[in-house]
Amino acid sequence: MVVVTDGENSCDGDPCAAARALKAAKPKLTINVVDVNGLGEGRCMADATGGRVLPMRSAAELPELIRKASGETPVPPGCGP
């Protein structure tokens, strides 16, 4: 799974707890986080699932970081083309 975040929690939820719950329900889940502010705010989601945080330094990097984050995420059998 790829999460693109600016680090602002605007949903009144706990993304870290949600990531832990998802990992418990889906042990093979990995969350890679593209951090558009470069502050590491999504690190807890990546850490909880064995993923990575990819900091964005400029808007031009976004497409490449999304490709990189999604390319590192293994596709389980039955989920791909």
N, C-alpha and C positions, 0 to 999 in steps of 0.2 A: 504494500500500500504506500502511496506517496501522499504526504500532507504538505501543502504550501501554506505557510503562515507568516503573518506579520508580527506575531507574538502577542497580539491583543486578544484577550478572551472576551468575545462579545456575545457569547451564548449562555452565560451564567452556569456553565458546567465546569467540570474538572477534566481537562483533556488527558492529564497524567493518569488519573483513575480510570478513565475510559480506555486508554491504551493497555493498562494492566488487565482490565476485565476482558478486553478483546483477546489479549495474549493467552489468558487462562482458558477462554472458550475455543481459541484457534491457536494451538501451540506452535504451528509452523508460520504464523503471521510475523512479518517483518514490516516495520514502518520506517521509511526513509523520509526525512523532513527537509524541505527546502525553506530556509529561513530568510525571507526577503529583507529583513532588517539587519541580518548578520549578527544578531545578539545571542543566539543559542537558546532562545526561549522555548523551542520545541524539543529540546534535548531529552526531557523526561520521557516523551513518547518514543523516541528512537532508542533510548537506553532500556526502556521496559520491554522492548521487542527485539533487541539485537540489531537495530538499524543504525543509520548514520544521519548526521546533520550536515547539510550542504549549505554553507553561508553564501548569500548572494551579495555581490559587491556593486553590481550595476544592473539596470533593467535589461540590458542586452544579454546578460547571462541566463536569464530565466528559462528560455526554451532548452538550452543545453543542460542546465541543472535538472530540469524535469526529465529529460531523456536519460541522463545519468542515473538519477534516483530510480526511475522505473526500470532501467536496464539492470540494476543491481538486485532487483526484487525477483526471486524465482517464482515462476508460474507453476502452481500445483497441477498435477495431472487432472484433466477434465475441465480446466478453466481457460485454456488457450484455444487458439484456432485449430 
